[in-house]
């Protein structure tokens, strides 16, 4: 290697090393540090805790299947539903028989869930987000219509008044973004945690000691 080549190679290597450290180490650390200070919950993954344990993230759906819980939107990720490491959709067109079979299977699961708690399947139209997967496969939310469709099953499974479960749905309702983007929705994990909290309130009420008579 000639002296001229060495003189050209040395600054190139130094510049490469400097930019690698600056852009690959220092810049990410500074950005992560600022984000962690300004948005600590979001920077940590928007994790949700219950009873001192992390039970999920408000940004990633979970596959609930027990009749006493609200069910999330179906997920087509592999090798398991709601796989955050492999976000994907089914990529099945409306004429694909596999899509028709998948929808039929999900309808049957909804009907089986109703039968498991001793009620007839709802005669209302099934909201589309209960029988079709999204493009990401990770939706943490369902439409308000999808939540209300499941209210009779959950009320029967938990032996709660239907109006009480509907009230929980309305409490967790999130309106359209900026008033026109998307549609009203509810976060499934937050709603199911509220259901469990409601059960805890009922247990506490039934176990509370009766009031003593006033002595005169």
C-alpha positions in Angstrom: 0.0 0.0 0.0 1.4 3.3 -1.0 1.8 6.3 1.2 -0.9 8.1 -0.8 -3.3 5.3 -0.2 -2.6 5.2 3.5 -3.2 8.9 3.8 -6.6 8.5 2.2 -7.6 5.3 4.1 -6.7 6.7 7.6 -9.3 9.5 7.7 -11.9 7.3 6.1 -11.5 4.7 8.9 -11.5 7.4 11.6 -14.6 9.0 10.1 -16.4 5.5 9.9 -15.5 4.8 13.6 -16.6 8.2 14.7 -19.9 8.1 13.0 -20.5 4.5 14.2 -20.1 5.6 17.8 -22.1 8.8 17.3 -25.0 7.4 15.3 -25.0 3.8 16.6 -24.3 4.4 20.3 -24.5 8.0 21.6 -27.6 9.1 19.6 -29.8 6.1 20.5 -28.8 6.4 24.1 -29.7 10.2 24.2 -33.0 9.6 22.4 -33.9 6.7 24.7 -33.0 8.7 27.7 -35.1 11.7 26.8 -38.1 9.5 25.8 -37.8 7.6 29.1 -37.9 10.8 31.0 -40.7 12.4 29.1 -42.9 9.3 28.4 -41.8 6.7 30.9 -44.9 4.4 30.5 -44.9 4.4 26.7 -41.1 4.0 26.6 -41.4 0.9 28.7 -43.9 -0.7 26.3 -47.2 0.6 27.9 -47.2 -2.3 30.2 -50.3 -3.0 32.3 -50.1 -4.2 35.9 -52.7 -5.9 38.1 -52.1 -7.0 41.7 -48.4 -6.2 41.4 -47.9 -8.3 38.3 -47.4 -7.4 34.6 -50.4 -8.8 32.7 -49.8 -7.4 29.3 -49.5 -4.3 27.2 -52.2 -1.8 26.3 -50.8 -1.8 22.7 -50.8 -5.6 22.0 -53.9 -7.8 22.0 -54.3 -11.1 23.9 -56.3 -14.2 22.9 -59.0 -14.5 25.5 -61.3 -17.5 25.0 -63.0 -18.1 28.3 -66.8 -17.2 28.1 -66.5 -14.8 31.1 -64.2 -12.5 29.3 -64.5 -10.2 26.3 -62.8 -11.8 23.3 -60.3 -9.8 21.2 -60.2 -9.5 17.5 -58.9 -12.7 15.8 -55.2 -12.8 15.0 -53.5 -14.5 12.1 -50.0 -14.3 13.4 -47.9 -17.5 13.6 -47.0 -19.7 15.4 -49.5 -18.3 17.9 -52.1 -15.5 18.0 -51.0 -12.0 18.9 -47.4 -12.8 18.4 -45.7 -9.4 18.7 -42.5 -10.8 17.2 -44.3 -11.7 14.0 -46.9 -9.1 13.2 -48.9 -10.2 10.1 -52.3 -10.6 8.5 -53.9 -13.6 6.8 -53.6 -11.9 3.4 -56.8 -13.8 2.2 -59.0 -12.2 -0.4 -62.8 -12.3 -0.2 -63.0 -15.2 -2.7 -60.5 -17.3 -0.8 -62.2 -20.4 0.6 -59.8 -20.3 3.6 -61.2 -17.0 4.7 -64.8 -18.3 4.5 -63.8 -21.3 6.6 -62.0 -19.1 9.1 -65.1 -16.9 9.5 -67.4 -19.9 9.9 -65.1 -21.3 12.6 -65.1 -18.0 14.5 -68.9 -17.8 14.3 -69.2 -21.3 15.6 -66.8 -20.4 18.5 -69.1 -17.4 19.4 -72.2 -19.6 19.3 -70.4 -22.2 21.4 -69.4 -19.6 24.0 -73.1 -18.6 24.3 -74.2 -22.2 24.7 -71.5 -22.8 27.3 -73.3 -20.3 29.7 -76.8 -21.5 28.8 -78.0 -18.7 26.5 -79.0 -18.7 22.9 -76.7 -17.0 20.4 -77.5 -13.4 19.8 -79.8 -12.7 16.8 -78.0 -9.4 16.1 -75.5 -9.1 13.2 -72.0 -10.2 14.3 -69.6 -7.3 14.1 -67.0 -7.9 11.5 -64.0 -7.4 13.8 -65.1 -10.5 15.8 -64.7 -12.8 12.8 -61.9 -11.3 10.7 -58.3 -10.8 11.6 -56.6 -7.4 11.2 -53.6 -6.6 9.0 -51.3 -6.5 12.1 -52.7 -9.4 14.1 -52.0 -7.4 17.2 -55.1 -5.3 17.7 -55.6 -4.5 21.5 -59.0 -3.0 20.9 -62.4 -4.0 19.4 -65.3 -1.8 18.3 -67.9 -0.8 20.9 -70.4 -2.9 18.8 -68.2 -6.0 19.2 -68.0 -5.4 22.9 -71.8 -4.9 23.3 -72.4 -8.1 21.2 -70.6 -10.1 23.9 -72.3 -8.5 26.9 -75.1 -11.2 27.3 -72.6 -14.0 27.3 -70.4 -12.3 29.9 -73.3 -11.3 32.1 -74.6 -14.9 32.1 -71.1 -16.3 32.8 -70.5 -13.9 35.7 -74.1 -13.8 36.9 -74.1 -10.0 36.6 -76.9 -7.8 35.4 -76.6 -7.0 31.7 -76.9 -3.3 32.4 -73.9 -3.4 34.7 -71.7 -5.0 32.0 -72.9 -2.5 29.4 -72.0 0.3 31.8 -68.5 -1.1 32.1 -68.2 -1.0 28.3 -69.4 2.6 28.1 -66.9 3.5 30.9 -64.1 2.2 28.8 -65.3 3.6 25.5 -62.7 5.6 23.5 -64.2 7.9 20.9 -62.9 8.5 17.4 -59.5 10.1 17.1 -60.0 13.9 16.5 -63.7 13.2 16.1 -63.6 11.4 12.8 -60.6 8.9 12.5 -61.6 5.3 13.1 -64.6 4.3 15.2 -65.5 4.1 18.9 -63.6 1.3 20.5 -62.6 -0.3 23.8 -59.3 -1.8 25.0 -60.0 -5.5 25.7 -57.4 -6.0 28.4 -58.5 -2.9 30.3 -62.1 -4.0 30.0 -61.4 -7.6 31.2 -59.4 -6.2 34.2 -62.4 -4.0 35.0 -64.6 -7.1 34.9 -62.4 -8.9 37.4 -62.3 -5.8 39.6 -66.1 -5.8 39.5 -66.2 -9.4 40.7 -63.9 -8.4 43.6 -66.3 -5.7 44.6 -69.2 -8.1 44.6 -67.2 -10.6 46.7 -66.3 -7.9 49.2 -70.0 -6.8 49.4 -71.2 -10.3 50.1 -68.5 -10.9 52.7 -69.0 -7.6 54.5 -70.4 -8.0 58.0 -74.0 -7.0 58.5 -74.6 -3.7 60.3 -75.2 -4.0 64.0 -78.6 -2.7 65.2 -78.5 0.7 66.9 -78.8 0.4 70.6 -81.1 2.9 72.3 
